């Protein structure tokens, strides 16, 4: 009887273990979605707790470690984030984990490692636009504009969005291809009419090409979208002076002075230099006419 009783309990506990193991993946997914909800609510510490429970429940759950790494990164806990991403890769080497690790390296200025991880991410899944964006940003931020253009051009084949066109435009501008940058600015503005930074950069290109009226119009649009944009007001002050509208330039300068005295000081020096150049040109024209 005792043997049968012992055997019965052994079978019972074995069944319990099997049931617990079968429930682990479901519980892990539950904690994962709980973490995502908390993350979207910007409750990052609570999200971290959920993701930890997800991987504790199912240590083989790679996606849980990916989300854990992303949350650690948001909280600037970079060594913990790196460990989480590497743990995910050890379980399943996928594009998302590599991209996350590349993003982490990019944010901590580990450029060579970031480039390698992001390229590996693209190799694993060439249809995911995320690593293209991160790699493009890495090249752009390190002033490798030709490489950045190529990567953003590849990304543009996957997703036609304003941000990609904006970077394509800025890359061309930085490479001295000012005229070629304009169609990309126009496309970005068409896709996202409320994208104020596009209009500021577009105005810079128009100004370089001597299309001052169009530059003014672009800056006016940027200010319409965000009346508190100091850069737009400062740039418009310069444009107004180029248009020989001294009152308009002074009005913009005074606005900038009230908002940001440091920028106003730089703007004042620029306006004075521009005014001297204009006076020199006027004198040369006067001499020629005499």
Protein Blocks (a to p, Z undefined) as FASTA:
>chain_A
ZZmmmmmmmmmmmmmmmmmmmmmmmmmmmmmmmmmmmmmnopaklmmmmmmmmmmmmmml
mklmmmmmmmmmmnopaklmmmmmmmmmmmoccfklmmmmmmmmmmnopaklmmmmmmmm
mmmommbmklmmmmmmmmmmnopaklmmmmmmmmmmmoccfklmmmmmmmmmmnopamlm
mmmmmmmmmmmmmlmklmmmmmmmmmmnopamlmmmmmmmmmmmmmmlmklmmmmmmmmm
mnopaklmmmmmmmmmmmommlmmmmmmmmmmmmmmmmmmmmmmmmmmZZ
